[in-house]
Amino acid sequence: MPTLAATLLAVMITAGCVDAGRETAHCGPVDPVVTPRTVAPGEELRVEVSGVAGEGCEPFLPDGARYSVEITSEVHTGDTDGGPYSAFLGDLNPGDDESAGSSFQVPADFPAGRAEVSVNLEGARTPCETDPTMSCPKDPFAPVEIVG
């Protein structure tokens, strides 16, 4: 009959061999479809995301996951960071098929020129966020032209 110490050692070794598993990585959104492709400040854009895509990731999003929608101009702001002009437009809440869509108003002060409407998955981590050996790609986006 094994001793208590031997039994405890066996339990500890077995527990060390059991992989608790990696954090679940969820697939990110596909490129959005944005209409119209030419819009003036103050007008509305329709943003549609038809679902998620990727390999080696969970194709279903957890409750509370959402797509954060942002518009970024090629025009730089001129402030201390020198970055491009960017504005948060709102969130899309995916349905059971992970698709979502809504209309958003382009900020009235948004500069004319080329811009990108991007979607970022919030509330669920993607493979590049759970694997330290990967770098994250640019968020999915669609180009638009701001006229004014």
Steps between C-alpha positions, in 0.01 A plus 500: 500500500647839401596742768329834538812678372510282187131559434540877537803497270305306235210746523735798464679349200169415332364849565814650347451292186140605449495791259263767621487603134568824330262786531230470235584704193203629301499571128506867408253684279523493122555823305194723536284613211448877517245693294508753354874502418495879457345709777513852643556589866169488687355234268443135587697191409354150515747245642433126458709214636396162357667289769837377621786316330829338586675170555562336835248718679151473646247605233234600754533811711426506873214698650590866526741501204457793263659669201637846570476724190748780438576734210859614442613765252830513317512863615715548810366696794802721559487437874798380702471134400474592131259214439217488249158644577287220642150478647303226672169451318332244726460129569335220305349212695534175306204266468499121523673476161766752617381757243400857583418827333399853579527858374735755654539873448837625377615774742422849370865606542646197322760610241450444127709235331555125516405318817450149633205363694632219721341244730672361808378203701443598864407265783673196350867439439629399157787253436763775482386627841526157665824384335805710594690373195255665259463864408155642437410612148327826422128500585270408210400816308337648194625815322272801462533846349394798709393796284422841622 
